[in-house]
């Protein structure tokens, strides 16, 4: 459950956020922030720094009736505070997010043809469904932090623009390269988990490359699953190279 999410300006603090007993606070942000806390059960509450938090998942301490503020020092930062379970160690209640980063890599080889794509078509291997293994803990919550697309071509094909990666929590129905997306998302609505706009690849150093950072998309993985499935669609119509290869990398953090 989300307690708080906002863009906090540089050198500014969030509103006071009440922390209940047994809650976990996971802070998802792009730059280090400081967490200040005071115990409202004391007669004269005072603020003290309890932790410097990074998006990779360092935890913070909590105690009964604690109120926290989040302070972004270096630059404007999007901060999200989530609740969950906690553990106890050394007489203190210690709350952490999992703190594990994941990188899932999919290699793509498209069919040996030069059949043109229309805008919105599905692009990929012959069976266009992509399998992203190990993006988070089994049955867990994850935050997708970035996606990289590398295409092994020296020049951008005429008409190629951006791509969109659609994600699913289980294996969707079969679909082929160059298929019209049509009602595919509706047909798989029960397992559809949204999309990521990948961006437009640019030519550099003998290949095409685009990376998208700070996606910060959070959701729960499927029952018994530690991975995701996807299909890639093209925003622009273009004529592909026969048998072209590509690599799609999905970066995430477990909660």
PyMOL commands that set and color helices and strands:
alter all, ss='L'
color gray80, all
select helices_A, chain A and resi 184-187+189-191
alter helices_A, ss='H'
color red, helices_A
select strands_A, chain A and resi 2-8+12-13+17-19+26-28+33-39+48-53+60-62+66-72+77-82+87-89+92-95+101-109+122-123+130-132+141-151+162-168+192-200+202-204+207-220+228-234+245-254
alter strands_A, ss='S'
color yellow, strands_A
deselect
rebuild
show_as cartoon
